[in-house]
Amino acid sequence: MRVLVSPEGDGYKVLPSKNGETLFSGMLEVRETSKGPRPAKFRVRRDRSDETRQPDEFVELARKADEVVYTASANGFGEIAELLDAYGVSLQREEVCRLCLLNGEFTSLRKNDAVLYDGERICVDCARDELRREASFRGVSSSTRERLDDLLRRVGEVEAVVGLLEGSLDPELTKFDEMDENVAEPVPVEETGLSDEVRELLEFDSLLPVQAMSVRAGLLDGEDLLVASATATGKTLVGEIAGLHNLVEGRGKTLFLVPLVALANQKYDRFGDLYGDRFDVTQRVGSNRISARTTRFDPDAEIVVGTYEGVDHALRTGRDLGDVGTVVIDEVHNLQDEDRGHRLDGLIARLDDAHDAQHVYLSATVGNPKSLAAALGARAVEYEERPVPIERHLTFADAREKKDIVERLVRREYNTKSSKGYRGQTIVFTNSRRRCHEIAGSLDVSAAAYHAGLSGGERKSVERAFGDQEVAAVVTTAALGAGVDFPASQVIFERLAMGIEWLTVGEFEQMLGRAGRPDYHDRGVVYVLAEPDASYHSSMERTEDEVALDLLKGETEDVIVDYTQEAADEQVLANIAFAGEDHRRVTGKLLGGFSIDRTLERLRDAGLVRDDEITRLGYVAASRFLSLEQATTVIESVESGDHPLDTVAELELLDVNE
């Protein structure tokens, strides 16, 4: 048993404890005698009732104790020490938790970890209670509280951890983890089997590891490959190598397909600059469901850069794409997208049916590369290393604080310079186009909004300014997180949503991978700004701070193609438009499963299909990517005499992709 003695009021609090548990709380009063201080009154509180005991009971208690300790911070040590010395009891000073003491508990800091709180040391349990009170006031989630508890044990200061809830940028606090660099040596091109003509086009002395691995996996032998590797590891060039090799060997043109118009524009310009002297480069994108834009599309060109919908429109409407030898599907993880996954699945099936071509699938975020590759009839090439290390940081802030934090981070990064001579630049991801302009306009550093609502010329201007290091940051939507080429050293997640949906782990990984480029930077930095207790739509069940930790701790999702009945309707109709009576052959190549007969019955009932032939109305629906429900709405609006623009507005037909 241990006994704690601590001054309180005109007396001393007495707290005996055994095995770490306080037995009772007592109060001792002392009187001065000719022989020195002696016990005068001793009261004990048990079960919420006070009992007066004989003063000598305190002496007996002290004599039986293994040790009697005195709070180290208190004054008046001499009187109580003299009293106990008269009875042959030694007294030791000890540091205890003051907050425990106020609650009638005895917690020695000598035998427990101590945490700083308001300039004094308290026990971990009390520190945790104070931190949780602050966290509860701010509405943080239970998972965030666990994160704060872990930091408290590591940092040992309550105010420092509370500062994290106020947007602290202390890297010792905000750093969540580091994704290390570990890159194999490049492989000389002479050892790869590339022809002299292809090597001359590439103008490279060596291939990066994932490129060399792809060559060894059969890239030059026409093997279909799924290449899964981190952003900036060089997987895009794998597709280019396959296309150039097949072109040089006379095996047909290259289709390089991407999910976004903005990305298609970048690829088109880049391929034109690199290969335009040797091959004709053209573009095919879909701008909306009313009219598929074919600007700059030359069906005889040897390299076609297109969006999924742009090329699919050509297939659905019978447009001849020519002799295709290579099909590159960039960002193939879009197969799991709830809205567009079935369309990409259908596009792949239709391309496979139309052309005897080599297929190369590229992605940085596939949780199941081997099984997905098997489903696609391809070999998996996996490369998990990163070209530069990436530090990931997490801090918490409300909407008002976020803009200030973004500015501080952008300014700090722009004032750095890598060993390669490049200033630090930032991509800020947010959840809406309006928010892009709000943030970019509020910063006192050079920044520009960038999203699909800008004209092509406006986007090119931003891209040029960023490439010339004239702007410190671009603020963009999460929808443009996949692949748009801004060589940034820092990525900031100002919001963790894409529109009104929380980001998935795969989307998050794709976007954070934009931080740090091996030719420009020594490292990448990622900051997640999470607002406790915040969501951006009533349908969002989780809060942003919960989502932040789920994303940082999460594993990339498996790519699985799920079909709703509406998705099945659209793809079967597209296959009938594409293949006529042979549509079942094409539908059998889809990765997602559903009942073809039931779907055909629905299409026939709606008047889109007659037997196995598409009707005029069905052709319009297929070529404009309309669902059965949307096609029915169009029919009803025509019959009722509604204005066509009202129908377009109701169905939100204008934007197919960004």
Secondary structure, DSSP 8 states (H G I E B T S, - for coil): -EEEEEEETTEEEEEEEETTEE--EEEEEEEEETTEEEEEEEEEEETTEEEEE-THHHHHHHHHSSEEEEETT-S-HHHHHHHHHHTT--EEEE-B-HHHHHTT---BSSSS-EEEETTEEEEHHHHHHHHHHHHHHHT--HHHHHHHHHHHHHH-BHHHHHHHTTT---HHHHEEEEE-B-----EEGGGTT--HHHHHHHT-SEE-HHHHHHHHTTGGGT--EEEEE-TTSSHHHHHHHHHHHHHHTTS-EEEEEES-HHHHHHHHHHHHHHHTTTS-EEEE----SS----TT--TT-SEEEEEHHHHHHHHHTT-----EEEEEESSGGGGG-TTTHHHHHHHHHHHHHH---EEEEEES--S-HHHHHHHHT-EEEEE--BSS-EEEEEEE--HHHHHHHHHHHHHHHHT-B-TTS-B--EEEEES-HHHHHHHHHH-SS-EEEE-TTS-HHHHHHHHHHHHTT--SEEEEEGGGTTT----BSEEEES-SEETTEE--HHHHHHHHTTB--TTT-S-EEEEEEE-TT--SSTT--S-HHHHHHHHHH-----------HHHHHHHHHHHHHHHGGGHHHHHTT-SS---HHHHHHHHHHTTSEETTEE-HHHHHHHHTT--HHHHHHHHHHHHHT--HHHHHHHHT-S-S--
